[in-house]
């Protein structure tokens, strides 16, 4: 499933370093705002948390594995 994800200018999010083109798997319980990989089906939702004027970056991501949906946030075990 394709979703949108925001990052800090150094491609980190919640102290996790991402690299373009890489895949990641989270082993553990998926918890809103605490664990798993967070993304959104709505690109405008991401702007509530990451502002381009502050150097934020945005990407289309492919999410897989176990998934939960809370309002406009996906939490997935693979990204």
C-alpha positions, 0 to 999 in steps of 0.5 A: 500500500502506498502512503506518505511519510514525513521526515526531518531534514536528515531523513530521521523520524522518531530517532530512527535513521532512514535511507532512500530505497531501503526496507525496514521491519519492526518486530514488536507491538504496533502502538500509536505514536510509540512504535512501528512505522507511521505514515498517512494516506493523506499528504496534507495530514503530514504537514501538521507534523512536518513543515517544509519551511523547517527543512522537512522532507516527504516521501511516498512509501510502500507499507506492508506487513501488519497494519493498523489505521487510526484516523489518518495514521497508518502504523505498519510493521514494514516500510 
